Amino acid sequence: MESIQHRSGALLFDLDNTLFDHYYSLRSAISSIQASYDSLKAHNRQDLISKHNKSLQKAYDEKPQHEITYEEADFKKFFGEIGLPEPDHKQIVEFRNIYKSAYRNQRRATPNSVEMPIRLSRNGFRVAIVTNCQPKDQLEKAKAIGLDTKVFRLVIEVLGVSPQKSYMIDDSVNYDIKGGLDGLSRQMADVLEYISNENYVSAIARLEAMIKKS
């Protein structure tokens, strides 16, 4: 097998809903929130999940400053999405404690996802996880199982790999792939190939073939 020193490409894995089953944990968290607040019991659970995801993405897009975390911004926007007054600090803390406890107690990898990067690594591929959340939260998720616009270029430079042979496996074209492309020069963007969730099955098949070929 060709040694890792001679390989010129990299496989970059997103974390949420690619390796880590964020939706599974989120559903548990929203269920606990719904059971704890009478004003939410009449709401459709799937609708609450959708609105929470929407508020979370808005929080990422607006890049809150250090005095307010993504989480706090997310909860404030979520209250607005479901028609409740903006919460004060005490309400945010209460909401967060219920949410995070349920979220953390129900964590798992997405089905059959962890085996792939492990096998790739053992077969000489350089594998990295790329995520746009706050490091502490994401490290917890990684252990339990909006990207900065410079992250892809930095990862490729640090790994010392060729953009022509680098791949991104993720669940969001708009927020993962576009975030990466925004951080690359036009020349790099033209040659860097990304694999999105729409053709995830064929991508995995291709990776399997690459392993067998090694």
N, C-alpha and C positions, 0 to 999 in steps of 0.2 A: 504493500500500500504506500502511496505517496505520503511523505511526512508532512506535518503541519507547516514546517518552515517553507516548503515549496508551494504551498497552496496560495492562491492569490485572491480568493473571494471570501465573503462572510455571509452568514445567515443571521439576520436581526429579527428577533421575536418581540412583538408587542406583549404586554402582560395581561391587562384586563380583557376578558372575553376572548382571549387567544390561548394563553396558558392557564390563567386564573379565571375560574367561573364566577365572574362578578355578578352576573344575573342571578345565579343561585343564592348567593349571599344577600343580594339586594332584595330579593323576594322575601326572604326570611325577616330582614330588617323592616321592610314595609309592613309585613304582617304584624309584627310586634308593635310598631307605631300605631297601626290601625286599631289594635286591641286596647291600646292605652289611651286613646283620645276618642271620646264619644262623638266629636264633630266629624271624625273621619270614618266611622263605622258604616255609614250609608254609602260611601264612595266605592266605586268599582276598583278592586285591587290592581288590576292591570292598568287602569287609567292612572292610578297613583304612581305606579312604577314608571309609566311613560313620562308623567309630569316631573317626577324626580330626576330621571335621566336628562330631560330637557333643561331643568334648572342647573344640574351639575355641569352640563356642557356650556351653558351660559356663563357659569362661574369661571370655568377654564378660559373661555374666550376673552373675558374681561380682565384676566390676570390681576386679581386683587393684590393690594400692597401688603406689606408685612404686618400691619396693624390688624388685618382681618385675614383669616385663613380661607382657602378654597372651601373648606367644609362649612364655615360660618356663612360665607356668601351663598353657598349651595342651599343651606337650610332657609335662609331669608328668601331666596328666590322661590323655593319650593312652597313656602307658606303663601307667597303671592300667587303662584300658579293654581293653588287649590282654593283661592278666595279668602284666605285668613289674613288678619292684620299682621304687619311685620313683627316678628317676635323680639322681645327684649333679651338681654344677656342671660338672665335666669332661665327663660324658656328655651333658649338655644342649648344651654348646658343640659337641661332636662331631656330635651329631644335627642341631643347627641348621645347621651348616656344610654338611652333605650335603643337607639339605632345601632350604635357601635357594638354594644353587647351582643345583640342578635346577629349582626353582620359577622363578627369575629367568631361566634360559636358555630357558624355554618359556612365553613370555607372548604373549598375543594378545587382541584385542578379540573379544567374542562376535559371531558372524556377522551382518553387515549392521547392527550396532548404532551404530557411530560416525557413519555418514552421517546418521542421523536428527537428533541434536543439532546437528550442523554445519549442516544445512539449515534447521533451526528458527531457529538463531541468525542465519543470513544473511537469514532472512525476518522478522526483527524480534522474535522471541520472546526472553525472558530465560530462559536455561538455567543451572542450577546442578547440581553433583554433591553428593549428600549421602551420607556414609558414617560407619560407627561404628568404624572401625579407627584405629590410631595414624597420625597425619598423615604421618610420614616414609614408612611403608610404602605408604600410599595414593597419595602424590604420585609415588612411583616407578612404581606401576601406571598412573597416569593418563598419565605421560610415556611409558611403554612402549607404549602402544597408540596392635548395640545402640545404637544412636544415643543421643546425649545427649538426655534428654527435653525439652530446651528448643530443640533444633536447628531444628525446623520453624517454630516461632514466630519465632525469631531470623532465619531465612532470609527469611520473609515480610516481617518488619519492615524488614530491611536492603534488600531489593529494592523495598520500597514498593508491594507488589502486594496484590490482593484475594484473601482465602482462598476466596471463592466461585468464583474462576476459576483456582485453582491445582491442579496435578495432580502425583501422585507415581508414577513408573514404577520398579518394583523386582521382586525375585524372592521376597520373603518376607513373607507376611501377618503372621505373628507377630512377627518381629523388626524389620522395616522400617516397616510400616504402624502396628502397635500402638505402636511406639516413638514415632512421630510423633503419634499420637492422645493418648498419655499426656502429651505436652508441650503440648498445646493446651487452651484452656479449653473447657468444654462447648459454648459458643455457637459457637466456631470449629470444633470437631469436627463439629458438626451440619451445617455448610455446606461444609466442605472435602471435595472429591471426590478419592478416591485410585483409582489404577489398579493392580491387582495382576497377578502373573504369570498367574493363571488366565484372564484375558481380555486378555492382552498383545496377541494378534493383532488383536482388535477395537479395542484402544486405538491401535495403530499406524495402523490404517485411519482412525480418527477424526482422528489427528494429520495424516495425509496430506490428509484432506479440509479440515482447518483451513488447511493451507499453501496449497492450491489456491484457497481462498476469499479469502485475503489479497490 
